[in-house]
Amino acid sequence: MRREYHKWFSPALAREMEMLVFGHSGTPALVFPTSCGRFFDFEDNGMVAAIAEKIDEGHVQLFCVDSVDAESWYNRNATPRWRIARHLQYERYLLDETLHFIHQQNGASGLAAIGCSFGGYHAVNLALRHPEIVTTTLSLGGAFDPSIFLNGYIGQDAYFHLPLHYLPNLNDPWYLNRFRHNTYTFAIGGSDQCRDDNERLVHLMRGKDIPVRFDVWGDGADHGWPWWRKMVQAYL
């Protein structure tokens, strides 16, 4: 399998950011790590190996990015507004730098976003904010309510990064028409602590006539890598 390591200084974040790329062609997939995770977590936890055949056959190419969660959402030493500001800088890194890099490496149309746990939030949040860019989304055990990190602060800068808050009021045809042409898949274990938030988000999306695949896994499926490895094999 083709494996490449990349690092560059991010102007948006004013720090170095690292990435691993797996594969040579196919659908480009932006892969987010779990809470405060690193760019190598998808590989280290067997997710890349679980779909190695599909990568080798050129069906998908993974671009595994780093996170700055410890500097944004999880930064208890910063005010909620500062946490959001750092997250917005992370989004600029994704849109201005990472996507440019992906387009240089892979000329395929469309972009997938994939994530487990809080990485699922990042994938879905980017997909809903930029449906013209992210056309396919896969969330495995996604955690979708980062408002718990904001100590009650819901300013406009935060509001539009909280899907469970803004989706009920979103009626803009530009967004809704694009949502309805994109693909969204949510998988959650029946015993996963994030199940309620998944059900809420799926209910909101379906209420907007957005087609969503939502699977609840049984047999004791919970919130963890052993189940996410099985899920990524099933959906990717």
C-alpha positions as CSV (number, residue, x, y, z in Angstrom):
1,M,0.0,0.0,0.0
2,R,1.2,3.5,-0.8
3,R,1.8,5.4,2.4
4,E,3.1,9.0,2.6
5,Y,3.8,11.3,5.5
6,H,3.5,15.1,5.0
7,K,4.1,18.0,7.2
8,W,3.9,21.8,6.6
9,F,3.6,25.0,8.6
10,S,0.0,26.1,8.5
11,P,-0.5,29.9,8.1
12,A,-4.1,29.5,9.4
13,L,-3.0,27.8,12.7
14,A,0.5,29.3,13.0
15,R,2.0,25.9,13.7
16,E,3.1,22.7,11.9
17,M,0.4,20.2,10.9
18,E,1.0,16.6,10.0
19,M,-0.9,14.2,7.7
20,L,-0.7,10.6,6.5
21,V,-2.0,9.6,3.0
22,F,-2.9,6.0,2.2
23,G,-3.5,4.9,-1.4
24,H,-2.9,6.1,-4.9
25,S,-6.4,6.9,-6.4
26,G,-10.1,6.6,-5.9
27,T,-12.5,8.7,-3.9
28,P,-10.5,11.2,-1.8
29,A,-11.5,10.8,1.9
30,L,-10.6,13.4,4.6
31,V,-10.3,11.4,7.8
32,F,-10.5,13.0,11.2
33,P,-9.1,11.5,14.4
34,T,-11.1,11.1,17.6
35,S,-11.2,13.6,20.5
36,C,-7.8,15.3,20.8
37,G,-6.4,12.5,18.5
38,R,-3.6,12.5,16.1
39,F,-3.2,12.0,12.4
40,F,-1.8,8.4,13.0
41,D,-4.7,7.2,15.1
42,F,-6.7,5.7,12.1
43,E,-3.7,3.6,11.2
44,D,-2.6,2.7,14.7
45,N,-6.1,1.4,15.6
46,G,-6.4,-0.9,12.6
47,M,-8.8,1.2,10.5
48,V,-6.5,1.4,7.5
49,A,-5.7,-2.3,7.7
50,A,-9.4,-3.1,7.8
51,I,-9.9,-1.6,4.4
52,A,-6.5,-2.2,2.9
53,E,-7.9,-4.2,0.0
54,K,-10.1,-1.3,-1.1
55,I,-7.2,1.1,-0.8
56,D,-4.9,-1.1,-2.8
57,E,-7.5,-1.5,-5.5
58,G,-7.8,2.2,-5.9
59,H,-11.3,2.6,-4.7
60,V,-10.5,5.2,-1.9
61,Q,-7.5,7.3,-0.9
62,L,-7.3,8.4,2.7
63,F,-6.0,11.8,3.9
64,C,-5.7,11.5,7.7
65,V,-5.3,14.9,9.3
66,D,-4.3,16.0,12.7
67,S,-6.6,17.7,15.2
68,V,-6.3,20.8,17.4
69,D,-9.1,19.8,19.7
70,A,-6.8,20.2,22.8
71,E,-6.4,23.8,21.7
72,S,-10.0,24.5,20.9
73,W,-13.0,22.5,22.2
74,Y,-11.1,20.7,25.0
75,N,-9.0,23.7,26.1
76,R,-10.3,24.3,29.6
77,N,-7.8,27.1,30.1
78,A,-9.4,29.2,27.3
79,T,-12.7,31.1,27.2
80,P,-15.5,29.6,25.1
81,R,-15.1,32.4,22.5
82,W,-11.4,31.6,22.2
83,R,-12.1,27.9,21.8
84,I,-14.4,28.7,18.9
85,A,-11.9,31.1,17.4
86,R,-9.3,28.3,17.4
87,H,-11.7,25.9,15.8
88,L,-12.5,28.5,13.1
89,Q,-8.8,28.7,12.4
90,Y,-8.8,24.9,12.1
91,E,-11.6,25.1,9.5
92,R,-9.5,27.6,7.5
93,Y,-6.6,25.1,7.6
94,L,-8.9,22.4,6.2
95,L,-10.5,24.6,3.5
96,D,-7.5,26.6,2.4
97,E,-4.6,24.3,2.8
98,T,-5.7,20.7,3.2
99,L,-8.2,20.7,0.3
100,H,-5.7,22.4,-1.9
101,F,-3.2,19.6,-1.1
102,I,-5.9,16.9,-1.7
103,H,-6.7,18.4,-5.1
104,Q,-3.1,18.3,-6.0
105,Q,-2.8,14.7,-5.1
106,N,-6.2,13.4,-6.4
107,G,-8.1,14.7,-9.3
108,A,-11.3,12.8,-8.6
109,S,-14.5,14.8,-8.2
110,G,-16.2,14.9,-4.9
111,L,-14.8,14.5,-1.4
112,A,-15.7,12.2,1.5
113,A,-15.4,13.1,5.1
114,I,-15.0,10.3,7.7
115,G,-14.7,10.3,11.5
116,C,-15.2,8.2,14.6
117,S,-16.5,9.7,17.9
118,F,-15.6,13.5,17.9
119,G,-14.0,12.9,14.5
120,G,-17.6,12.1,13.4
121,Y,-18.6,15.6,14.6
122,H,-15.8,17.1,12.6
123,A,-16.8,15.2,9.4
124,V,-20.5,16.0,9.7
125,N,-19.9,19.6,10.7
126,L,-17.7,20.3,7.7
127,A,-20.1,18.4,5.4
128,L,-23.1,20.5,6.6
129,R,-21.3,23.8,6.5
130,H,-19.8,23.1,3.1
131,P,-22.1,20.7,1.1
132,E,-20.7,22.0,-2.1
133,I,-17.3,20.5,-1.1
134,V,-18.1,17.4,1.0
135,T,-20.4,15.2,-1.0
136,T,-20.2,11.9,1.1
137,T,-20.1,11.6,4.9
138,L,-19.5,8.6,7.1
139,S,-19.8,9.0,10.9
140,L,-19.0,6.0,13.2
141,G,-20.1,6.5,16.7
142,G,-20.3,10.3,16.2
143,A,-20.4,12.7,19.1
144,F,-22.5,15.7,17.9
145,D,-23.0,18.1,20.8
146,P,-19.8,20.1,21.5
147,S,-22.0,22.7,23.2
148,I,-21.0,20.8,26.4
149,F,-17.6,22.5,26.1
150,L,-18.9,26.0,26.0
151,N,-20.2,26.6,29.5
152,G,-23.6,27.9,28.1
153,Y,-22.0,30.2,25.6
154,I,-23.9,30.1,22.2
155,G,-22.8,33.1,20.3
156,Q,-23.2,33.3,16.5
157,D,-19.6,32.1,16.1
158,A,-20.5,29.0,18.0
159,Y,-24.1,28.5,16.9
160,F,-23.1,27.7,13.3
161,H,-20.8,24.9,14.5
162,L,-23.5,23.2,16.5
163,P,-25.7,21.1,14.1
164,L,-28.2,20.1,16.8
165,H,-28.8,23.8,17.4
166,Y,-28.9,25.3,13.9
167,L,-30.4,22.6,11.8
168,P,-34.0,23.1,13.2
169,N,-33.8,26.7,11.9
170,L,-32.0,26.0,8.6
171,N,-34.4,26.6,5.6
172,D,-32.0,28.1,3.1
173,P,-32.7,26.4,-0.3
174,W,-29.0,26.7,-1.3
175,Y,-28.0,24.4,1.6
176,L,-31.1,22.1,1.5
177,N,-30.8,21.3,-2.2
178,R,-27.2,20.4,-1.9
179,F,-27.8,18.3,1.2
180,R,-30.5,16.3,-0.7
181,H,-28.0,15.4,-3.4
182,N,-25.2,14.3,-1.1
183,T,-24.8,11.1,0.9
184,Y,-24.8,10.8,4.7
185,T,-24.3,7.6,6.6
186,F,-24.4,7.3,10.4
187,A,-23.6,4.1,12.2
188,I,-23.8,3.7,16.0
189,G,-23.6,0.9,18.4
190,G,-26.8,0.1,20.3
191,S,-24.9,0.5,23.6
192,D,-23.0,3.6,22.5
193,Q,-23.4,6.6,24.8
194,C,-23.7,8.9,21.7
195,R,-26.7,7.0,20.4
196,D,-29.2,9.7,21.5
197,D,-27.4,12.5,19.8
198,N,-27.2,10.4,16.6
199,E,-30.9,9.8,16.7
200,R,-31.6,13.5,17.3
201,L,-29.4,14.6,14.4
202,V,-30.8,12.0,12.0
203,H,-34.3,13.0,13.0
204,L,-33.5,16.7,12.3
205,M,-32.0,15.9,8.9
206,R,-34.9,13.6,7.8
207,G,-37.3,16.3,8.9
208,K,-35.6,18.5,6.2
209,D,-36.1,15.7,3.6
210,I,-32.3,15.0,3.6
211,P,-31.7,11.3,2.8
212,V,-29.8,9.7,5.6
213,R,-28.7,6.1,6.1
214,F,-28.8,5.4,9.9
215,D,-27.8,2.0,11.2
216,V,-27.9,1.0,14.9
217,W,-25.6,-2.0,15.4
218,G,-26.7,-4.7,17.9
219,D,-24.9,-7.6,19.6
220,G,-23.4,-5.4,22.3
221,A,-21.9,-2.8,19.9
222,D,-20.5,0.1,21.9
223,H,-18.2,3.1,21.5
224,G,-14.8,1.9,20.5
225,W,-12.3,0.9,17.8
226,P,-13.2,-2.8,17.6
227,W,-16.7,-1.9,16.4
228,W,-15.5,1.0,14.2
229,R,-13.2,-1.4,12.4
230,K,-16.2,-3.6,11.5
231,M,-18.2,-0.6,10.5
232,V,-15.6,0.9,8.2
233,Q,-15.4,-2.4,6.4
234,A,-19.2,-2.4,6.0
235,Y,-19.6,1.1,4.7
236,L,-16.5,2.3,2.9
